[in-house]
Amino acid sequence: MGIKVIATNRKARYQYHFHDTYEAGLVLMGSEIKSIRAGRVSLQEGFVLFEEGEAWLVNVHIAQYDPASQQNHEPRRRRKLLLHRREIDRLRSRIQEKGYTMVPTRLYLKDGRAKVEIALARGKKQYDKRQTIAKRDSKRQMERAIKDPYR
């Protein structure tokens, strides 16, 4: 079956420097997986929280699945992440370092199961963000020049 990307967090690439990425499973309700398969997901404001030895995906919006009516889910509820104990312990210790956080970068279906890619990230400074924009603009101008050299 392979991998089908459902949602990506493009804003996170702009706001953070990524250090490591991890793949985690999600504990979902039936209406949530149906909504994910329909592509009605937003990772923009999401982050990972560690509590009592467990990892939780917080503030990710999975839209309600209309045909589910009464058995529907709350769109921004906390969802448990499925990670190995060693990974959780390692990530929790890294998060306690100053400036690090865990953000979801993309949500995808892998062999029919919902997976989320989370990244250990450090926030960019304002000058880093300006530098990212400048690189993107110069790359775009170079591609334009290569595409149409007589411009």
Protein Blocks (a to p, Z undefined) as FASTA:
>chain_A
ZZadfbdcfklmmmpccfbdcdddddddfklmmmmmnopacfklgccddeehiacdehia
cdddfklmmmpccfkbccdddddfklmmmmmmmmmpghiacddfbdcdeehiacdddddd
ddddfklmmmmmmmmmmmmmmmmmmmmmmZZ
